[in-house]
Amino acid sequence: MLTHHSTFSFAGHTLHCIAFDPDSFHEHDLFWLPHHAQLHAAGRKRKAEHLAGRIAAVHALRDYGSKTVPGIGEQRQPLWPAGLSGSISHCATTALAVVSRQPVGMDIEAIFTPQMAAELTGSIIDNEEREILLSSALPFTLALTLAFSAKESLYKAFCGRVNAWPGFDSAKITEINASRMSLRLTALFSPNVVNHVVNVEWQTYDECVITLCQPRPTFQETGPRSPALRDPDG
């Protein structure tokens, strides 16, 4: 598969970007992945996205001296080397990866069309959050995309550290500005973190948005582990 690697800085991290051509993907490209057999039943689109994401992750891990290719966990989450955390996401023909020594969540999403925004609003935010987005200086389609993406990044950052499957109503938007969105965790996220506020950084990227969440190191959740809302692989 044809790919191009580049990097850029965002929220104090180096993001590794892989631009890829899904039409150039061939099944034998997957043999580069030690876990390629686990993708046997996946569709062609999923395979190409997964490969691009893992290529980005390998580049990101090299910054930390690791040559590991992240495998796939029981909840489809990337398996990072001991002592490291990371996040992978993809959108259209772009895959991103970030690695950190602290838990981190990152997401990239195409900005919603007005029709998508109208269809998805009620499933992403409540009326109070809607008023916060409407009162911002951002177009509502952009603000709603950011709400969706920020919650995804937050869930990825806490993947494996929360008590139950979190939904979009388990984190409430409290503030949004030109570079950051703040979210308050509710009891639906975990009874142990009620009213805990987490900041998520954001920026636009072509026709997409990128969000990144890295909770304060002092925050430690307790209780049994479970997966994030969506596929943590993006």
C-alpha positions in Angstrom: 0.0 0.0 0.0 1.3 3.4 -0.9 1.9 5.6 2.2 3.6 8.8 3.2 4.9 9.5 6.7 5.1 12.9 8.3 4.9 14.4 11.8 3.6 17.5 13.5 3.3 18.8 17.1 0.1 19.1 18.9 -0.8 19.6 22.6 2.8 18.9 23.6 3.0 15.7 21.7 4.4 14.5 18.4 1.7 13.1 16.2 2.8 10.7 13.5 0.7 10.9 10.3 0.4 8.3 7.6 -1.3 9.5 4.4 -2.3 6.3 2.5 -3.9 5.2 -0.7 -6.5 2.5 0.1 -6.9 1.7 -3.6 -3.3 0.5 -3.6 -3.8 -1.9 -0.7 -3.2 -5.6 -1.3 -3.9 -8.5 1.0 -0.3 -9.5 1.2 0.5 -6.1 2.7 -0.9 -7.4 6.0 1.8 -10.0 6.3 4.0 -7.2 7.7 1.8 -7.3 10.8 2.5 -10.1 13.3 -1.2 -10.3 14.1 -2.4 -10.4 10.5 -4.4 -13.6 11.0 -6.7 -11.7 13.4 -7.8 -9.4 10.5 -8.8 -12.3 8.2 -12.5 -11.6 8.4 -12.2 -7.8 8.2 -13.3 -5.9 5.1 -10.8 -4.3 2.7 -11.4 -0.8 4.0 -10.9 -1.9 7.6 -7.7 -3.7 6.7 -6.2 -0.7 4.9 -7.1 1.6 7.8 -5.7 -0.8 10.4 -2.5 -1.2 8.5 -2.0 2.6 8.1 -2.7 3.0 11.8 -0.1 0.4 12.8 2.5 2.0 10.5 1.9 5.3 12.2 2.1 3.6 15.6 5.5 2.0 14.7 6.9 5.4 13.8 5.6 6.8 17.0 7.1 4.0 19.1 10.5 4.5 17.5 10.7 7.9 19.3 10.8 5.8 22.5 13.3 3.2 21.3 10.7 0.5 20.7 10.4 -1.6 17.5 7.1 -3.2 18.6 4.1 -3.5 16.3 1.1 -3.0 18.6 -1.1 -6.1 18.6 -4.9 -6.3 19.1 -6.3 -6.8 22.6 -9.5 -8.5 23.6 -11.5 -5.3 23.2 -9.8 -4.5 19.9 -7.5 -2.0 21.6 -3.9 -1.6 20.6 -1.5 -3.4 22.9 1.4 -1.0 23.8 4.8 -2.0 25.3 5.1 -1.9 29.1 5.6 1.6 30.4 4.1 3.3 27.3 0.6 4.3 26.3 -0.7 5.4 22.9 -3.6 6.0 20.7 -4.4 5.4 17.0 -7.1 7.0 14.9 -7.9 7.3 11.2 -10.2 9.3 8.9 -10.6 8.8 5.1 -7.0 8.5 3.9 -5.2 9.7 7.0 -4.0 7.7 10.0 -2.6 9.2 13.2 -0.7 7.7 16.2 0.6 9.2 19.4 2.7 7.6 22.1 3.3 8.8 25.7 4.5 7.5 29.0 1.1 8.6 30.5 -2.4 7.5 29.4 -3.4 9.4 26.3 -6.4 9.4 23.9 -6.4 10.9 20.5 -9.1 11.1 17.7 -9.5 12.4 14.2 -12.9 13.0 12.7 -14.2 14.5 9.4 -16.3 17.6 10.2 -20.0 16.8 10.2 -22.2 17.9 7.4 -25.4 19.8 8.4 -27.4 16.7 7.7 -25.1 14.5 9.9 -25.2 17.1 12.7 -29.0 17.2 12.6 -29.2 13.4 12.8 -26.5 12.9 15.5 -27.0 15.8 17.9 -29.4 14.0 20.2 -27.1 11.0 20.6 -24.0 13.0 21.3 -25.1 15.9 23.6 -28.0 16.9 25.8 -29.8 20.3 25.7 -27.5 21.9 28.2 -24.4 20.9 26.2 -26.2 22.1 23.0 -26.6 25.6 24.5 -22.9 25.7 25.3 -22.0 24.8 21.8 -24.4 27.3 20.3 -23.1 30.0 22.5 -19.5 29.4 21.3 -18.1 31.3 18.3 -17.8 28.1 16.3 -20.1 26.9 13.6 -22.4 24.3 15.2 -21.3 21.5 12.8 -17.7 22.1 13.9 -18.6 22.4 17.5 -20.7 19.1 17.4 -17.9 17.3 15.7 -15.5 18.4 18.4 -17.9 17.2 21.1 -18.1 13.8 19.4 -14.3 13.6 19.0 -13.4 15.0 22.4 -15.6 12.3 24.1 -13.9 9.7 21.9 -10.4 10.9 23.0 -11.5 11.0 26.6 -12.8 7.4 26.5 -9.6 6.2 24.8 -7.4 7.9 27.4 -9.4 6.0 30.1 -9.7 2.7 28.2 -9.3 -0.1 30.7 -9.6 2.2 33.7 -13.4 2.7 34.0 -16.1 0.5 35.5 -18.5 0.1 32.7 -19.0 0.8 29.0 -19.2 4.6 28.9 -21.7 6.3 26.6 -21.8 9.8 25.3 -23.9 10.9 28.3 -21.2 9.8 30.7 -19.2 13.0 30.1 -20.7 16.5 29.8 -19.2 19.5 28.0 -18.8 22.4 30.4 -16.7 24.8 28.3 -15.3 25.2 24.8 -12.8 27.8 23.4 -10.5 28.1 20.4 -8.2 25.3 21.4 -9.7 23.4 24.3 -12.9 21.6 25.4 -13.6 20.8 29.1 -15.7 17.8 30.1 -17.2 16.8 33.4 -17.4 13.1 34.2 -20.6 11.8 35.6 -21.5 8.8 37.7 -22.3 7.0 34.4 -18.6 7.1 33.7 -17.7 5.9 37.1 -19.1 6.7 40.6 -15.5 7.3 41.8 -14.9 10.3 39.4 -18.2 12.2 39.6 -17.6 15.9 38.7 -13.9 15.3 37.7 -13.1 17.7 34.9 -10.9 16.7 32.0 -9.5 19.0 29.4 -9.2 17.9 25.8 -7.1 19.9 23.3 -8.3 20.4 19.7 -7.3 21.7 16.3 -8.6 21.6 12.8 -6.7 19.5 10.2 -7.8 20.0 6.6 -11.5 19.0 6.6 -11.1 17.2 9.9 -10.7 17.9 13.6 -8.1 16.3 15.9 -8.6 16.0 19.7 -6.2 14.8 22.3 -6.8 14.0 26.0 -4.1 13.3 28.5 -5.5 13.2 32.1 -3.4 14.5 34.9 -1.0 11.9 36.2 -2.4 12.3 39.7 -5.8 11.0 38.6 -6.1 7.3 39.4 -9.3 5.3 38.8 -10.0 2.2 40.8 -12.3 -0.7 40.1 -12.5 -3.5 37.5 -11.4 -2.7 34.0 -13.5 -2.5 30.9 -13.3 -1.2 27.3 -14.0 2.2 25.9 -17.2 3.2 24.1 -16.0 2.7 20.5 -13.1 0.8 19.0 -10.0 2.4 20.7 -8.2 1.7 17.4 -10.2 4.6 15.9 
